[in-house]
């Protein structure tokens, strides 16, 4: 039995589809029963549990041979950063109680860095917390998701300028389609675990710059789009226009680390790198329909 926490999300749903196609049983663990229909059609068993409820989550995981976990960002809570930390603690307590044979944790590029670099540091904490458990685990560190650009596509379409926090618009960075990440996770779950800790990095078929994003949007829309750097002095007000302050702080620090270069990247000499197949332009196309 493969238990997928957050199976209705982009990554979890992709993993669930791949596992069902492989003919293995899947238990889809969801917070919202309203999102269960598509997973039921795949033949998944459904279990309901909130990430903040360790007891319910342990019951949902119980009996599973392998568990995939992901810690989503909750935009609608007062303090998303604290919510992430509480979710990590709850997940760890649930895993300790349920004692699955294997755990695959979706982490983040840069999670190996010990300095505070924002969002990757949250996942550094996740990896450390899981390291306290007596369970073989695969840490699948994900590059930034391509669909994150969807947030600013309406601005780009309206103004002709794509706002970016990358202060060198032709600097390439790792990114991946969420569906590809789910497929890679499924493949890792299906192969026999060989180590107590296996670290894998996942990114797309090639790296892209903000200019590449603008070029893709130009091709998709027929309108000329230029990448425009958001001045550092405007970052705080720009982020906090759309999210609580604690999440804005995590993203500001992460973008500063991106711009320094070499931090939010593959950890040197740490495991394998898997590559997705979805090109950026194909990942962005649905958001222009």
C-alpha positions as CSV (number, residue, x, y, z in Angstrom):
1,X,0.0,0.0,0.0
2,X,1.3,3.4,-1.0
3,X,-0.2,6.3,1.1
4,X,0.0,9.7,-0.6
5,X,-0.5,12.7,1.7
6,X,-2.0,15.6,-0.2
7,X,-3.0,13.4,-3.1
8,X,-5.4,16.0,-4.5
9,X,-2.5,18.5,-5.1
10,X,-0.6,18.8,-8.3
11,X,2.3,16.6,-7.2
12,X,0.3,14.1,-5.2
13,X,-2.3,13.6,-7.9
14,X,0.4,13.0,-10.5
15,X,2.1,10.4,-8.2
16,X,-1.3,8.7,-7.6
17,X,-2.0,8.4,-11.3
18,X,1.4,6.9,-12.0
19,X,1.2,4.4,-9.1
20,X,-2.3,3.3,-10.2
21,X,-1.1,2.8,-13.8
22,X,1.6,0.6,-12.3
23,X,-1.1,-1.5,-10.7
24,X,-0.3,-0.9,-7.1
25,X,-2.8,0.1,-4.4
26,X,-2.9,3.7,-3.4
27,X,-4.4,5.4,-0.3
28,X,-5.1,9.0,-1.1
29,X,-5.0,11.1,2.1
30,X,-7.0,14.3,1.8
31,X,-8.1,17.1,4.1
32,X,-11.2,17.9,2.0
33,X,-13.6,15.1,1.0
34,X,-14.9,17.3,-1.8
35,X,-11.7,16.6,-3.7
36,X,-11.9,12.8,-3.6
37,X,-14.0,12.1,-6.8
38,X,-11.1,12.0,-9.3
39,X,-9.0,9.9,-7.0
40,X,-11.8,7.4,-6.5
41,X,-12.1,7.1,-10.2
42,X,-8.5,6.1,-10.3
43,X,-9.3,3.3,-7.9
44,X,-7.6,4.9,-4.9
45,X,-8.7,4.2,-1.3
46,X,-9.6,7.5,0.4
47,X,-8.6,8.6,3.9
48,X,-9.4,12.0,5.4
49,X,-6.9,13.8,7.8
50,X,-5.7,17.3,8.4
51,X,-2.0,17.9,8.5
52,X,-2.4,19.6,11.8
53,X,-4.0,16.6,13.4
54,X,-1.2,14.1,14.1
55,X,-3.6,11.4,15.5
56,X,-5.9,11.5,12.5
57,X,-2.9,11.5,10.1
58,X,-1.3,8.5,11.9
59,X,-4.6,6.5,11.5
60,X,-4.7,7.4,7.8
61,X,-1.1,6.3,7.3
62,X,-1.5,3.1,9.4
63,X,-0.7,-0.1,7.5
64,X,1.0,1.6,4.6
65,X,4.2,0.2,3.3
66,X,5.4,3.5,1.9
67,X,4.2,7.1,2.5
68,X,4.8,10.2,0.3
69,X,4.5,13.5,2.2
70,X,4.4,17.0,1.0
71,X,4.0,20.2,3.1
72,X,1.8,22.7,1.2
73,X,1.8,26.5,1.9
74,X,-1.5,27.7,3.3
75,X,-2.0,31.2,2.0
76,X,-5.2,31.9,3.9
77,X,-3.9,31.5,7.4
78,X,-2.6,34.4,9.5
79,X,0.9,33.0,9.8
80,X,1.8,30.6,6.9
81,X,5.4,30.2,8.1
82,X,4.3,28.9,11.5
83,X,1.6,26.8,9.9
84,X,4.4,25.1,7.9
85,X,6.4,24.4,11.0
86,X,3.4,23.0,12.8
87,X,2.6,20.8,9.9
88,X,6.1,19.4,9.8
89,X,5.9,18.5,13.5
90,X,2.5,16.9,13.1
91,X,3.6,14.8,10.1
92,X,6.7,13.6,12.0
93,X,4.7,12.6,15.0
94,X,2.2,10.8,12.8
95,X,5.0,8.9,11.0
96,X,6.6,7.9,14.3
97,X,3.3,6.5,15.5
98,X,2.3,4.7,12.2
99,X,5.9,3.4,11.5
100,X,5.7,2.9,7.8
101,X,8.5,0.9,6.1
102,X,9.6,3.8,3.9
103,X,8.9,7.6,3.6
104,X,9.4,9.8,0.5
105,X,9.5,13.5,1.5
106,X,9.1,16.3,-1.1
107,X,11.7,18.9,-0.1
108,X,13.3,21.9,-1.7
109,X,16.4,22.9,-3.6
110,X,18.7,24.6,-1.1
111,X,17.4,22.6,1.9
112,X,21.0,21.5,2.5
113,X,22.0,25.1,3.3
114,X,22.4,25.8,7.0
115,X,22.0,29.6,6.8
116,X,18.5,31.1,6.9
117,X,17.5,31.5,3.2
118,X,13.8,31.6,3.7
119,X,11.6,28.8,2.2
120,X,14.4,26.3,1.7
121,X,15.2,26.7,5.4
122,X,11.7,25.5,6.3
123,X,12.5,22.3,4.3
124,X,15.9,22.1,6.0
125,X,13.9,21.8,9.2
126,X,11.7,19.1,7.6
127,X,14.7,17.0,6.6
128,X,16.2,17.4,10.1
129,X,12.9,16.4,11.8
130,X,12.5,13.3,9.6
131,X,16.1,12.4,10.4
132,X,15.0,11.9,14.0
133,X,12.7,9.0,12.9
134,X,13.9,5.4,12.7
135,X,12.6,4.9,9.1
136,X,14.3,4.6,5.7
137,X,13.6,7.8,3.8
138,X,14.0,9.3,0.3
139,X,14.3,13.1,0.3
140,X,13.2,14.4,-3.1
141,X,14.3,18.0,-3.4
142,X,12.3,19.9,-6.0
143,X,13.3,22.9,-8.0
144,X,10.9,25.8,-8.1
145,X,7.6,24.8,-9.8
146,X,7.0,26.2,-13.3
147,X,3.3,27.0,-12.5
148,X,4.5,29.6,-9.9
149,X,4.8,32.0,-12.8
150,X,1.0,31.8,-13.3
151,X,0.7,34.4,-10.5
152,X,2.1,37.2,-12.6
153,X,0.9,36.2,-16.1
154,X,-2.2,38.5,-15.8
155,X,0.1,41.4,-15.1
156,X,2.4,40.5,-18.0
157,X,-0.6,40.2,-20.4
158,X,-2.0,43.5,-19.3
159,X,1.2,45.6,-19.3
160,X,3.6,43.8,-21.6
161,X,6.0,43.5,-18.7
162,X,6.7,40.3,-16.7
163,X,7.7,41.2,-13.1
164,X,10.6,39.2,-11.8
165,X,12.6,39.2,-8.6
166,X,15.6,37.7,-10.4
167,X,17.9,40.8,-10.7
168,X,19.7,39.4,-13.7
169,X,17.0,38.5,-16.2
170,X,19.1,36.2,-18.3
171,X,20.4,34.2,-15.3
172,X,19.1,30.6,-15.6
173,X,17.7,28.8,-12.6
174,X,16.3,25.3,-12.0
175,X,12.5,24.8,-12.3
176,X,10.2,21.8,-12.9
177,X,6.6,21.0,-13.8
178,X,4.7,19.7,-10.8
179,X,3.3,16.8,-12.8
180,X,6.9,15.7,-13.7
181,X,7.8,15.9,-10.0
182,X,5.0,13.6,-9.2
183,X,6.1,11.1,-11.9
184,X,9.6,11.1,-10.5
185,X,8.3,10.5,-7.0
186,X,6.2,7.6,-8.2
187,X,9.2,6.0,-9.9
188,X,11.3,6.4,-6.7
189,X,8.5,4.8,-4.6
190,X,8.3,1.8,-6.9
191,X,12.0,1.0,-6.8
192,X,13.3,-0.9,-3.8
193,X,14.8,1.2,-1.0
194,X,18.5,0.6,-0.7
195,X,19.6,3.2,1.9
196,X,18.4,4.6,5.2
197,X,18.7,8.0,3.5
198,X,18.6,8.7,-0.2
199,X,18.7,12.3,-1.5
200,X,17.5,13.0,-5.0
201,X,17.1,16.3,-6.8
202,X,14.5,16.9,-9.5
203,X,14.4,19.7,-12.1
204,X,13.1,20.2,-15.7
205,X,14.8,19.2,-18.9
206,X,16.8,22.4,-18.9
207,X,17.2,25.6,-16.9
208,X,15.4,28.8,-17.7
209,X,15.8,32.5,-17.1
210,X,13.2,35.3,-16.6
211,X,13.9,36.3,-20.2
212,X,13.0,32.7,-21.2
213,X,9.7,33.0,-19.4
214,X,9.0,36.3,-21.2
215,X,9.9,34.7,-24.5
216,X,7.5,31.8,-23.9
217,X,4.7,34.1,-23.0
218,X,5.4,36.1,-26.1
219,X,5.1,33.0,-28.3
220,X,2.0,31.8,-26.5
221,X,0.1,35.1,-26.5
222,X,1.3,36.8,-29.7
223,X,2.0,39.9,-27.6
224,X,5.6,41.0,-26.9
225,X,6.5,40.5,-23.3
226,X,9.6,41.8,-21.6
227,X,11.0,40.6,-18.3
228,X,11.1,43.6,-15.8
229,X,13.1,43.4,-12.6
230,X,11.2,44.5,-9.5
231,X,13.5,46.9,-7.5
232,X,14.6,45.5,-4.2
233,X,13.1,48.5,-2.4
234,X,9.6,47.3,-3.7
235,X,9.8,43.6,-2.8
236,X,8.2,43.8,0.6
237,X,5.2,45.8,-0.5
238,X,4.8,43.7,-3.6
239,X,4.8,40.4,-1.8
240,X,2.6,41.6,1.1
241,X,0.0,42.8,-1.4
242,X,-0.9,39.2,-2.0
243,X,0.2,37.2,1.1
244,X,0.7,37.5,4.9
245,X,4.0,39.0,6.1
246,X,5.6,35.8,7.4
247,X,5.3,34.1,4.0
248,X,6.5,37.3,2.3
249,X,9.6,37.2,4.4
250,X,10.3,33.5,3.5
251,X,10.1,34.4,-0.2
252,X,12.1,37.6,0.0
253,X,15.0,35.7,1.6
254,X,14.7,32.9,-0.9
255,X,14.9,35.3,-3.8
256,X,17.9,37.1,-2.3
257,X,19.6,33.6,-2.1
258,X,18.6,33.0,-5.8
259,X,20.3,36.2,-6.8
260,X,23.5,35.5,-4.9
261,X,23.7,32.2,-6.9
262,X,24.8,28.7,-5.9
263,X,22.6,28.4,-2.8
264,X,19.2,27.3,-4.1
265,X,20.7,24.6,-6.2
266,X,21.8,20.9,-6.2
267,X,23.8,20.0,-3.1
268,X,27.4,19.1,-4.1
269,X,28.1,15.4,-4.1
270,X,24.6,14.5,-2.8
271,X,22.8,11.8,-4.7
272,X,21.3,11.7,-8.1
273,X,19.5,14.3,-10.3
274,X,16.3,13.4,-12.1
275,X,15.0,15.4,-15.0
276,X,11.4,16.0,-16.0
277,X,10.4,16.2,-19.7
278,X,8.0,19.1,-19.7
279,X,9.3,22.3,-21.3
280,X,8.5,25.7,-19.7
281,X,6.3,26.8,-22.6
282,X,4.1,23.7,-22.3
283,X,3.7,24.2,-18.5
284,X,2.7,27.8,-19.0
285,X,0.2,27.2,-21.9
286,X,-2.8,26.2,-19.7
287,X,-2.6,29.5,-17.9
288,X,-3.2,31.5,-21.1
289,X,-6.3,29.7,-22.2
